[in-house]
Amino acid sequence: MRNAIVSDPVADPHEQAPLFSTAKLLEEWRATCRTFLSWEKERILLGKPTAEERDRHRRTLTWLLRMTRLLDGLLSDPEFPDRSAAGRLKPLLFLLDASWKTIYNPLPEQEYGRIIAQCFPANEPGTTGAH
């Protein structure tokens, strides 16, 4: 859809410019978020982050979430011409939000235990366990 809008030979070039700029911004933003998530995995999740790295992570993730939500609002507008654009951003918003929840709002130990017990109930008498 984006290519059809941007490459329309009849369309006014002045109307195409904002759409092309938005598409370019979206792709650059996606690349920025992917770079951050790779760094996060390597340094924060799998590494032994320093206090400075943890602070940098929190500040950066905060702003990435704010900007991604702002872009999501723009791309989700019913009048935005490229209906597929929001769909290309939503997976990143989901991943960034999951990072925040995992690192800064983890489940309390009791809640975690309750969910595990619900999903993997202990063997009842007369059952054979895992198959």
ABEGO torsion letter per residue (X at the ends): XAAAAAABAABBAAAAAAAAAAAAAAAAAAAAAAAAAAAAAAAAAABBBBAAAAAAAAAAAAAAAAAAAAAAAAAABAABABAAAAAAAAAAAAAAAAAAAAAABBBBAAAAAAAAAAABBBBBBGBAEBX
